[in-house]
Amino acid sequence: MFQPVGGMDMIGKAFARELGELIRYSAKVTEIWQNVSGVTVTYVDAKNPAQSQKVTADWCPCTIPLSILSQLPINVGAAMKAAIDAVPYTASVKVGLQFKRPFWEEDDAIYGGISYTDLPIREIGYPNTDYNKIGRGIPLGAYLFEGANSFESPPCRRMSAWRARSSLARLSILNTGRSSKTASRLAPGAIHAWL
């Protein structure tokens, strides 16, 4: 499956472009009430939360993460409420690395996809867009989650705290399983862990 050019958030941006002024930004949902005639959503303007507002529609595609939705007053069936409350979330860390060139394509003919490892980095994700692009490339250098690989694990905590170029080099060598020559491919930059 290919990714949208520019990243997955381009899908949301396309909806925003098409819907224009129909979107209410800075709206913090405080309640969702569903009945046989439709759905009413109560919200406040996050910048001026003094007065709540309501909007009613036939349907409500809800994209609120379940860990937050489960804390809101919502009127749904018992089975739906139980499902919303039961979904667990696991902390994770993703690390992106910026290299001077996309050597995984040029040297190894890897065009997108994931490589799974038994190393602490768990998996490597290669970009699924901009193939054969000249210049820098940014693969997913590590993705840690679940159990021993969760954010609470020592390897995950260490990676989320890495900042120095030497740490980037260390991760890039782990990533490719190659010699320190891989470190020389790193572009100047910083490591960033998304929690």
C-alpha positions as CSV (number, residue, x, y, z in Angstrom):
1,M,0.0,0.0,0.0
2,F,1.4,3.4,-1.0
3,Q,1.4,6.4,1.3
4,P,0.1,9.8,0.3
5,V,2.9,12.1,-1.0
6,G,3.8,14.3,2.0
7,G,2.7,11.8,4.7
8,M,-0.5,10.4,6.1
9,D,-1.7,13.7,7.3
10,M,-2.3,14.8,3.7
11,I,-5.6,12.8,3.8
12,G,-6.9,15.1,6.6
13,K,-5.5,18.2,4.8
14,A,-7.4,17.1,1.7
15,F,-10.7,16.9,3.6
16,A,-10.0,20.3,5.2
17,R,-9.4,21.8,1.8
18,E,-12.7,20.4,0.4
19,L,-14.8,21.1,3.5
20,G,-13.4,24.6,4.0
21,E,-15.5,26.7,6.4
22,L,-17.6,23.7,7.5
23,I,-14.8,22.7,9.8
24,R,-14.9,24.2,13.3
25,Y,-11.4,24.4,14.6
26,S,-10.5,24.6,18.3
27,A,-13.7,22.8,19.2
28,K,-13.3,20.6,22.3
29,V,-16.1,17.9,22.4
30,T,-17.6,17.6,25.9
31,E,-20.6,15.2,25.2
32,I,-22.0,13.0,22.4
33,W,-25.7,12.1,22.6
34,Q,-27.1,9.6,20.1
35,N,-30.7,8.6,19.7
36,V,-33.0,7.3,17.0
37,S,-33.2,10.7,15.2
38,G,-29.5,11.5,15.0
39,V,-26.5,12.7,17.0
40,T,-26.0,15.8,19.0
41,V,-22.4,16.9,19.9
42,T,-21.8,19.4,22.6
43,Y,-18.5,21.3,22.4
44,V,-16.8,24.4,23.7
45,D,-14.4,26.7,21.8
46,A,-11.1,25.7,23.4
47,K,-9.9,29.3,23.1
48,N,-13.0,30.7,24.8
49,P,-14.6,27.8,26.8
50,A,-17.1,29.8,28.8
51,Q,-20.2,28.8,26.8
52,S,-21.0,25.4,25.3
53,Q,-22.5,24.9,21.9
54,K,-24.3,22.1,20.2
55,V,-24.6,20.7,16.7
56,T,-26.9,18.0,15.5
57,A,-26.6,15.7,12.5
58,D,-27.8,12.4,11.1
59,W,-24.4,10.8,11.6
60,C,-21.2,11.5,13.6
61,P,-18.0,10.0,12.3
62,C,-16.0,10.1,15.5
63,T,-12.2,10.2,15.4
64,I,-11.6,10.9,19.1
65,P,-9.1,8.4,20.5
66,L,-10.9,5.8,22.5
67,S,-8.8,6.5,25.6
68,I,-10.3,10.1,25.6
69,L,-13.8,9.1,24.3
70,S,-14.2,6.7,27.2
71,Q,-13.9,9.7,29.6
72,L,-16.7,11.7,27.9
73,P,-20.4,11.5,28.6
74,I,-21.7,9.6,25.6
75,N,-25.1,8.0,24.9
76,V,-24.4,4.8,23.0
77,G,-25.5,1.2,23.4
78,A,-24.1,-0.9,26.2
79,A,-22.1,-3.1,23.9
80,M,-20.6,-0.1,22.2
81,K,-19.7,1.6,25.5
82,A,-18.1,-1.6,26.8
83,A,-16.0,-1.8,23.6
84,I,-14.9,1.8,23.9
85,D,-13.9,1.3,27.5
86,A,-12.1,-2.0,26.9
87,V,-9.6,-1.0,24.2
88,P,-6.1,-0.9,25.7
89,Y,-3.4,1.5,24.5
90,T,0.3,0.8,24.6
91,A,3.0,3.4,24.7
92,S,5.5,3.4,21.9
93,V,8.5,5.2,20.5
94,K,9.3,5.9,16.8
95,V,12.6,7.2,15.8
96,G,13.3,8.9,12.4
97,L,16.8,9.1,11.0
98,Q,17.9,11.5,8.2
99,F,20.6,10.2,5.9
100,K,22.6,12.1,3.2
101,R,21.1,9.9,0.5
102,P,18.5,7.1,0.4
103,F,21.2,4.3,0.3
104,W,18.6,1.6,1.0
105,E,17.2,2.3,-2.5
106,E,20.5,3.0,-4.2
107,D,22.6,0.2,-2.7
108,D,20.1,-2.4,-1.7
109,A,17.1,-1.8,-4.0
110,I,14.7,-1.5,-1.0
111,Y,11.7,0.6,-2.1
112,G,9.3,1.0,0.8
113,G,8.1,-1.5,3.3
114,I,9.4,-2.8,6.7
115,S,12.3,-4.9,7.8
116,Y,11.8,-6.7,11.0
117,T,14.7,-7.4,13.3
118,D,15.5,-9.2,16.6
119,L,17.4,-6.1,17.7
120,P,16.0,-3.5,20.3
121,I,15.0,-1.2,17.4
122,R,12.4,-3.9,16.4
123,E,11.7,-2.7,12.9
124,I,12.9,-0.4,10.2
125,G,10.4,1.4,7.9
126,Y,11.4,2.7,4.5
127,P,9.6,5.6,2.8
128,N,6.8,4.5,0.4
129,T,7.0,7.7,-1.6
130,D,9.5,9.8,-3.5
131,Y,11.4,6.9,-5.0
132,N,14.7,7.6,-6.6
133,K,14.7,11.1,-5.1
134,I,18.1,12.9,-5.2
135,G,19.2,14.1,-1.8
136,R,18.4,13.2,1.8
137,G,16.2,10.3,2.9
138,I,14.4,9.7,6.2
139,P,13.5,6.1,7.1
140,L,11.9,5.0,10.4
141,G,14.9,4.0,12.4
142,A,13.2,2.2,15.2
143,Y,9.6,1.4,16.4
144,L,9.3,0.1,19.9
145,F,6.1,-1.0,21.4
146,E,4.4,-3.8,23.5
147,G,5.8,-5.7,26.4
148,A,9.6,-5.6,26.6
149,N,9.6,-3.2,23.8
150,S,7.2,-0.7,25.3
151,F,8.1,2.8,26.2
152,E,8.6,1.8,29.8
153,S,11.4,-0.7,28.8
154,P,15.0,0.4,29.2
155,P,15.9,0.3,25.5
156,C,12.8,2.5,24.7
157,R,13.6,5.0,27.4
158,R,17.2,5.2,26.2
159,M,16.2,5.8,22.6
160,S,13.7,8.5,23.5
161,A,16.4,10.4,25.4
162,W,19.1,10.2,22.7
163,R,20.2,13.5,21.2
164,A,23.9,13.4,20.4
165,R,25.2,12.6,16.9
166,S,27.1,9.6,18.4
167,S,23.8,8.2,19.5
168,L,22.4,8.7,16.0
169,A,25.4,6.9,14.6
170,R,24.9,4.0,17.1
171,L,21.2,3.7,16.1
172,S,22.0,3.8,12.4
173,I,24.6,1.0,12.8
174,L,22.0,-1.1,14.7
175,N,19.5,-0.2,12.1
176,T,21.4,-1.6,9.1
177,G,23.6,-4.2,10.9
178,R,26.6,-2.8,9.0
179,S,29.9,-1.2,9.9
180,S,30.5,2.3,11.1
181,K,30.5,3.4,7.5
182,T,26.7,3.7,8.0
183,A,27.3,6.5,10.5
184,S,29.1,8.6,7.9
185,R,25.9,8.5,5.8
186,L,23.9,10.4,8.5
187,A,23.0,13.9,7.6
188,P,23.4,16.6,10.3
189,G,20.3,16.5,12.5
190,A,18.7,15.3,15.7
191,I,17.0,12.2,16.8
192,H,13.4,12.6,17.8
193,A,11.2,10.0,19.5
194,W,7.5,10.3,19.1
195,L,5.7,9.1,22.3
